[in-house]
Amino acid sequence: MVSHRHNSVRALVEALPEFPYYPGRSILLRKHVPPPLTAYNYVYWDIDRTEGNELLRDREELSLQQRYHKHPPIETKPLGSGLSLKIVRSLRAGPSHPAQLVQAQAEGIEDGKPIVAKFYDPFYWNHEQDDIEPFRFVDFEYSHEAAAYRQLDKLQGSMIPKYYGSYSCEMPLADNSPQKRSVRVNLVEFIEGICLESLSLDVVKSLPQSTKQNVMEKIVRAESYAFAYGVNHGDLWPRNVIVQSSNLSEFGDPKVRVVLLDFGTADTKGTDDEIPYAAVSPILRWHANNMRHEKWQDRGWVDWEWQPWIVKCFADDAVFEPITKELSKFWVRYVPSPPRSPDVRTAPST
């Protein structure tokens, strides 16, 4: 019997059921319709104080099993069709991850070729992170990621992975317990390549500038196309970009595929009325004043003057709307010029 009171992270982790996402494991998935997009309601201190305090008390006083019963996954109309999925290897799995990523094979998908299964399981969340309610976050991430892939169907297989659908599976509520709990799953294309986060700063700095410009142009283009189709990625870091190549020398190839991953916190058209989605030129949205490029600069990917380069890349791109004064005023962050020092040659004498 699991204790009904957890006053430490260690006690919480010790109460976890045996980890189920291991190579060789077969799991039955049922087709599932993701719920309507949930609101941003999973950060304790960004929601109603009374509600947030109650969630914090639950975190301290209730077992994972009790919290699951109190905050089960949002239910939608179930679909009868299903498939058997076999885990091949771990990609990013184990306790302390916000989602369990595994390489798998599934009957009827890509002729048994490797795919990626992403399990949104709050039990194996990083419970040392004390600002987020995982039982709410998994609903948010699952629904937002599925919605983004559906919205970006025209980019699937090129700038983003192919999306094979959303599913649900049953996992034990506790070890040696007949009770089950539902876990949501999204299936997407497996990209064999190099994740940019895996490259050290020294390695990135050693790459030819033309190679880095080729990769950055593809990153900016992919993010901008996604925005034009109605999705704001919102979490564009090296960890969420993969180059489909096993050789750094191919990074400079104009035909190399650069893919954006992880749309779990993305905003999708219709969910945030404050975002005016349109085919806005990267010359504006990625303008140097907006500082989108600075995180990439800090990680060695940008070592040139940004604005002239972004203009050169996209000035003649007919995919995007023509640049107007009104669009420039709306999209480019105003940065006041520093006050000019008096010209000592014309300063009045005293």
C-alpha positions in Angstrom: 0.0 0.0 0.0 1.4 3.4 -1.0 1.5 6.0 1.7 -1.2 8.6 1.5 1.2 11.4 2.6 4.3 12.5 0.8 6.3 15.2 2.4 9.4 14.8 0.3 10.3 14.3 -3.3 12.2 11.2 -2.4 9.1 9.6 -0.9 7.2 10.5 -4.0 9.7 8.9 -6.4 9.9 5.8 -4.2 6.2 5.4 -4.7 6.4 5.2 -8.5 5.2 2.0 -10.1 7.9 0.0 -12.0 9.0 2.0 -15.0 7.0 0.7 -18.1 8.7 2.4 -21.0 11.7 0.0 -21.7 13.1 -1.6 -24.8 11.3 -4.8 -25.8 8.0 -3.8 -24.1 4.8 -4.1 -26.2 2.0 -1.8 -25.5 -1.6 -1.8 -26.9 -2.6 1.7 -28.1 -6.2 2.8 -28.8 -6.9 5.6 -31.2 -7.8 8.8 -29.3 -9.2 12.2 -30.1 -7.3 14.9 -28.2 -9.4 17.2 -26.1 -10.0 20.8 -27.0 -6.9 22.9 -26.3 -6.6 23.5 -22.6 -5.7 26.9 -21.1 -2.4 27.9 -19.6 -3.4 26.6 -16.1 -0.5 24.4 -14.9 1.9 26.9 -13.2 1.0 27.1 -9.6 1.5 30.8 -9.1 0.0 31.9 -12.5 -3.5 30.7 -11.6 -6.1 31.6 -9.0 -4.4 31.7 -5.6 -6.9 29.5 -3.8 -6.7 26.9 -6.6 -2.9 27.1 -6.7 -2.6 26.6 -3.0 -4.9 23.6 -3.1 -2.8 22.0 -5.9 0.4 22.7 -3.8 -1.2 21.0 -0.8 -2.2 18.0 -2.9 1.4 17.8 -4.1 2.6 17.6 -0.5 -0.1 15.5 1.0 -1.5 13.1 -1.6 0.0 10.1 -3.3 0.4 10.1 -7.1 -2.5 7.6 -7.3 -4.8 10.0 -5.4 -3.7 12.9 -7.5 -4.5 10.9 -10.6 -8.0 10.2 -9.4 -8.5 13.8 -8.5 -7.0 15.1 -11.9 -7.5 12.3 -14.5 -6.7 13.0 -18.1 -9.5 14.8 -20.0 -11.7 12.3 -21.6 -13.1 12.5 -25.1 -15.1 10.1 -27.2 -13.0 7.0 -27.5 -12.3 5.3 -30.9 -12.3 1.5 -31.2 -9.4 1.1 -33.5 -6.0 0.3 -32.0 -2.5 -1.1 -32.7 0.3 -2.8 -31.0 3.5 -0.8 -30.4 6.8 -2.3 -29.5 9.5 -0.1 -27.9 12.9 -0.5 -29.6 15.1 1.9 -27.6 15.0 4.8 -25.3 15.5 8.3 -26.7 14.7 10.4 -23.6 13.0 8.3 -21.0 13.0 7.6 -17.3 11.9 9.3 -14.2 12.3 13.1 -14.1 11.3 13.8 -17.7 8.2 15.8 -18.7 7.4 13.2 -21.3 8.7 9.8 -22.2 10.3 9.6 -25.7 11.1 6.2 -27.2 11.8 4.8 -30.6 9.3 2.2 -31.5 7.7 0.1 -34.2 3.9 -0.1 -34.8 1.9 -2.4 -37.0 0.4 -0.6 -39.9 2.7 2.5 -39.7 5.6 3.0 -42.1 5.8 -0.7 -42.8 7.3 -1.3 -39.4 10.1 1.3 -39.8 11.1 3.2 -36.6 8.8 5.9 -35.3 8.8 8.0 -32.2 6.2 7.5 -29.4 5.8 10.3 -26.9 4.0 9.3 -23.7 2.6 12.1 -21.6 2.9 10.4 -18.3 2.7 12.6 -15.1 3.9 9.8 -12.9 7.5 10.1 -14.2 7.6 13.8 -14.3 10.5 15.6 -12.6 8.9 16.0 -9.2 11.7 18.2 -8.0 10.3 20.9 -10.3 7.9 22.5 -7.9 6.3 25.2 -10.1 4.3 23.1 -12.5 1.3 20.8 -11.8 2.2 17.8 -14.0 -1.3 16.3 -14.1 -2.5 19.4 -15.8 0.6 20.0 -17.9 0.3 16.6 -19.7 -3.2 17.4 -20.9 -1.9 20.8 -22.1 1.2 19.4 -23.9 -0.6 16.5 -25.5 -3.5 18.5 -26.9 -1.3 21.4 -28.1 1.2 19.1 -29.8 -1.5 17.2 -31.6 -3.2 20.4 -32.7 0.0 21.9 -34.0 0.8 18.8 -36.1 -2.7 18.8 -37.6 -2.5 22.6 -38.3 0.9 22.1 -40.1 0.0 19.1 -42.2 1.6 20.8 -45.3 5.0 20.9 -43.5 4.9 17.3 -42.3 7.7 15.2 -43.8 9.8 18.3 -44.6 10.2 21.0 -42.0 8.6 19.0 -39.2 8.1 15.3 -38.6 5.2 13.3 -40.0 2.4 12.9 -37.6 0.8 9.4 -37.3 -2.0 10.2 -34.9 -2.9 10.4 -31.2 -3.5 7.4 -29.0 -4.2 6.3 -25.4 -2.9 3.3 -23.4 -3.5 1.8 -20.0 -0.8 1.5 -17.4 -0.9 0.1 -13.9 -2.0 2.5 -11.2 0.4 0.9 -8.8 2.6 -2.2 -8.7 0.6 -5.4 -8.2 -2.7 -3.4 -8.6 -5.5 -4.4 -11.0 -6.5 -0.8 -11.3 -5.3 1.0 -14.5 -4.7 4.6 -15.5 -4.8 6.2 -18.9 -1.8 7.7 -20.6 -1.9 9.7 -23.8 0.5 9.2 -26.7 1.4 11.0 -29.9 3.2 9.1 -32.7 5.5 10.9 -35.1 8.2 10.3 -37.6 11.7 9.2 -36.4 14.4 11.5 -37.7 17.8 9.9 -37.8 20.3 12.7 -37.4 22.1 15.1 -35.1 20.3 17.2 -32.5 21.9 20.7 -32.3 21.9 20.5 -28.5 24.3 17.6 -28.7 27.0 19.8 -30.2 29.4 21.6 -27.9 30.1 25.3 -28.2 33.6 24.6 -29.4 32.3 22.3 -32.1 29.7 24.8 -33.3 32.3 27.6 -33.3 34.6 25.4 -35.4 32.0 25.1 -38.2 32.5 27.2 -41.3 30.3 30.4 -41.2 28.6 29.3 -44.5 27.6 26.0 -42.9 26.0 27.8 -39.9 24.3 30.2 -42.2 22.8 27.3 -44.1 21.4 25.8 -40.9 20.1 29.1 -39.5 18.4 30.0 -42.8 16.5 26.7 -42.7 15.6 27.1 -39.0 14.3 30.7 -39.6 12.4 29.5 -42.7 10.8 26.6 -40.9 9.7 28.6 -37.9 8.3 31.4 -40.2 6.4 28.9 -42.4 4.9 27.4 -39.3 3.8 30.8 -38.1 2.3 31.6 -41.6 0.2 28.4 -41.3 -1.0 29.3 -37.8 1.4 27.9 -35.3 3.8 29.8 -33.0 6.4 27.3 -31.8 7.4 29.3 -28.8 10.2 26.9 -27.6 12.7 27.2 -30.4 16.0 26.1 -28.9 18.8 23.8 -30.2 17.3 20.9 -28.3 14.3 21.1 -30.6 16.1 21.2 -33.9 17.6 18.1 -35.6 19.6 17.9 -38.8 18.9 14.8 -40.8 22.5 13.8 -41.3 25.2 11.8 -39.4 28.0 13.9 -40.7 28.7 17.6 -39.8 30.3 18.1 -43.2 26.8 17.8 -44.7 25.3 20.6 -42.6 26.4 23.0 -45.3 24.5 21.2 -48.1 21.6 23.3 -49.3 19.5 20.1 -49.6 20.1 18.9 -46.0 16.9 18.5 -44.1 16.5 20.6 -40.9 13.5 19.7 -38.7 11.8 21.4 -35.9 10.6 19.2 -33.0 8.5 19.4 -29.9 5.3 21.5 -30.3 4.1 20.7 -26.8 3.8 24.4 -25.7 3.1 25.8 -29.2 0.2 28.2 -29.7 -2.1 27.3 -32.6 -4.4 29.7 -34.6 -7.7 30.1 -32.8 -6.3 29.6 -29.3 -4.6 32.9 -28.8 -6.5 35.9 -30.3 -3.7 38.2 -29.5 -1.4 36.6 -32.1 -2.2 37.9 -35.6 -1.0 34.9 -37.6 0.0 35.7 -41.2 2.8 35.1 -43.7 5.0 37.7 -42.1 8.5 38.1 -43.5 11.4 36.9 -41.3 12.9 40.3 -42.1 10.4 41.7 -39.6 9.6 38.9 -37.1 13.3 37.9 -36.9 14.5 41.5 -37.0 17.7 42.1 -35.0 15.7 44.5 -32.7 13.5 41.6 -31.7 16.5 39.6 -30.5 15.2 36.2 -31.6 18.6 35.4 -32.9 20.5 36.1 -29.7 20.0 32.7 -28.1 21.6 31.2 -31.2 24.4 33.8 -31.1 25.2 32.8 -27.5 25.5 29.2 -28.6 27.9 29.9 -31.4 25.5 29.6 -34.3 25.5 33.2 -35.3 28.8 35.0 -35.7 27.9 37.6 -38.3 25.9 40.8 -38.5 22.3 39.6 -38.4 20.1 42.1 -40.0 21.8 42.5 -43.4 22.0 38.7 -43.6 18.3 38.1 -42.9 17.4 40.8 -45.5 19.6 39.1 -48.0 18.1 35.7 -47.4 14.4 36.7 -47.5 14.1 40.0 -49.5 12.9 38.3 -52.6 10.9 35.5 -51.0 7.4 35.6 -52.5 6.0 33.3 -49.9 5.8 36.1 -47.4 3.7 39.3 -47.5 5.3 42.5 -48.9 6.8 44.6 -46.2 4.9 47.8 -45.4 5.5 50.6 -42.9 2.4 49.4 -41.0 3.8 45.9 -40.7 7.2 47.1 -39.8 5.8 49.3 -37.0 3.8 46.4 -35.7 6.4 43.6 -35.8 9.7 45.3 -35.2 10.5 46.1 -31.6 11.4 49.8 -31.2 14.8 50.3 -29.7 15.6 54.0 -29.0 18.9 55.2 -30.1 21.3 56.1 -27.3 21.7 59.8 -26.7 24.4 61.4 -28.7 27.3 63.0 -26.9 27.9 66.6 -27.6 30.3 67.2 -30.4 33.4 68.7 -28.7 34.2 70.6 -31.8 30.9 72.6 -31.7 30.3 72.6 -27.9 29.9 76.1 -26.6 32.9 77.5 -24.7 32.6 78.3 -21.0 
